[in-house]
Amino acid sequence: MVDPREVSMHSLAHAVDDGDDVFAQLGALVALRQEADRREVVLVRRARAQGLTWAEIAFLLGVSKQAVHKKHGGSRRDDRRSRQ
């Protein structure tokens, strides 16, 4: 079964490359970036929950450990504080 979000990503990627309407292509590119960012957040949380280190996640994302921790680490820390 195909995840509807995957179809959406596929459609958006196709819309970026298809046609001559640069306005539509740029709009699709923005939507594609937003969806990719949303998925990154979900996958990083899932990776941390499964025990991956920040260094491992950083390697997989092709960024530094500091960059991935800065981008994704603060929200987890804030979540813990709010529960206390």
Secondary structure as the mmCIF struct_conf table of DSSP 4:
data_model
#
loop_
_struct_conf.conf_type_id
_struct_conf.id
_struct_conf.beg_label_comp_id
_struct_conf.beg_label_asym_id
_struct_conf.beg_label_seq_id
_struct_conf.end_label_comp_id
_struct_conf.end_label_asym_id
_struct_conf.end_label_seq_id
HELX_RH_AL_P HELX_RH_AL_P1 PRO A 4 ASP A 17
BEND BEND1 ASP A 18 ASP A 20
HELX_RH_AL_P HELX_RH_AL_P2 VAL A 22 ALA A 49
TURN_TY1_P TURN_TY1_P1 GLN A 50 GLY A 51
HELX_RH_AL_P HELX_RH_AL_P3 TRP A 54 LEU A 61
TURN_TY1_P TURN_TY1_P2 GLY A 62 GLY A 62
BEND BEND2 VAL A 63 VAL A 63
HELX_RH_AL_P HELX_RH_AL_P4 LYS A 65 ARG A 83
#
